[in-house]
Amino acid sequence: MSIATTIFRRPDYESDTTLFIAQLKAAKPTLEAEQRAGRALLWDKNIDRNAQTDINEGKVAQSAYVYQTKK
């Protein structure tokens, strides 16, 4: 960098959202661990592959227009 760019360089921009999240993490250091624990409760599940295969095989093809009456 030349001397002109270092003198006139503006500080890096941080949005209000970024500042809010940084303040929140500073105020509550256990936040990320709590988020991971909550995610593990609802989303991080082991999948039973055999049961999933049975479910996929049992699906019935849906017609193009569901509400069409059969004649």
GISUL-V629521 format. One record per pair of residues at least 6 apart in sequence whose ideal C-beta (glycine too) atoms are under 6 Angstrom apart, sorted by the first residue. I is the first residue (numbers start at 1). J is the second residue. D is the distance in whole Angstrom. If there is no record, write none. Layout:
I:J:D + I:J:D
This chain:
25:31:6
